[in-house]
Amino acid sequence: MTTVAPNIPAPRSPRRLRGRTNTELYSWLFMRASGMLLLILVFTHLFVNLMTGDGINALDFAFVAGKWADPLWQVWDLMMLWLAMIHGTNGLRTVINDYAERDQLRMWLKVGLYTATTITVVLGTLVIFTFDPCPPDAAADLLPSFCQAP
Amino acid sequence: MTAVAEAPAASSVVPSFQVTVRLRRFNPESDTEPRWEDHTVTMHGTDRVLDALHKIKWEIDGSLTFRRSCAHGICGSDAMRINGRNRLACKTLLKDLPLDKPITVEPIKGMTVLKDLVVDMDPFFEAYKSIMPFLITSGNEPTRERRQSPEERARYDDTTKCIMCAACTSSCPIYWTDGQYFGPQAIVGAHRFIFDSRDEGAEQRLEILNDRDGVWRCRTTFNCTDACPRGIEVTKAIQEVKRALLFRRV
């Protein structure tokens, strides 16, 4: 006669494994990395715009249009936009988590925050890549001087 | 000769002074809101805030309720908010406080006040329990002690000093607004085992502290380090746990 050993679970099972979620770890790490990158991006941006060449006096529509004709500054501004927006949104997310006590309020504040972020990022990205200093059917007196009259 | 003989006698007289203690009182049977109550007592230069509380309780109002056990800074029972800062009443000398103004004494923040200066410490100890504050090993028990070098012991020496008074946890602004956060003390308790070379439960403890309400909620405000009556560098310990999580290296 053979007996089958009953399968009895271990008396003490470890804390239930939920699958490793590192969301908070990555968001914390992102804040550090993006913060350092933003320091370089923003201060170089300020230096180029305000200090080099004619400095602040050179700042006008044509100056911005000229910068956005260069892929380097397109990518530069795009990175500033995305990093600053996500960095700020993540910061506000933690502030909401820390200080909004009611679940409903917390949810709606975050919905508002993410909506505003999405709109700003999408519109900003669109502007950087579709910017045309001389739209073809605009009134001539509104265009900068370097646009050739049609 | 007489002058010399008298001098030590004169200096050994401990100066006494009047102290006004402004207590935050709450009696759950009669009060709906906590209220302030002033008591002026004559104290001596060697007295601590705890002595003033004793004098009030024993000579003026026996209904004053507070916790204290050893009264010498080891048991961790009498953490309270003295002049707006978390301290142990038994380690705070009256002469070190500004005596021209009343000394405010309140219960520690972020926990439910049960009566006067006594708060409900259950959530605090629950957080501590959840990081498993005991040695976790595998295999057979050794027949001798588990050996450790002085260097390995020094790795977590700072966090062994914790007396669980809750001064750090109840000074943390994140803990005040969100009771789900483990709080600095639980992380200190975890640090003491995570960095212990004899312990094998580091991975599990790190996993627990990697939670949404774990170490990542720390905003590095250093309130806990300032509050600790044992001088533990609490914020540093929390950062070390973060680093261990980040690099998966203890």
Chai-1 contact restraints between the chains, C-beta under 6 A:
chainA,res_idxA,chainB,res_idxB,connection_type,confidence,min_distance_angstrom,max_distance_angstrom,comment,restraint_id
A,E24,B,R212,contact,1.0,0.0,6.0,A-B,restraint_1
A,E24,B,W216,contact,1.0,0.0,6.0,A-B,restraint_2
A,W28,B,W216,contact,1.0,0.0,6.0,A-B,restraint_3
A,D98,B,I174,contact,1.0,0.0,6.0,A-B,restraint_4
A,D98,B,T177,contact,1.0,0.0,6.0,A-B,restraint_5
A,Y99,B,T177,contact,1.0,0.0,6.0,A-B,restraint_6
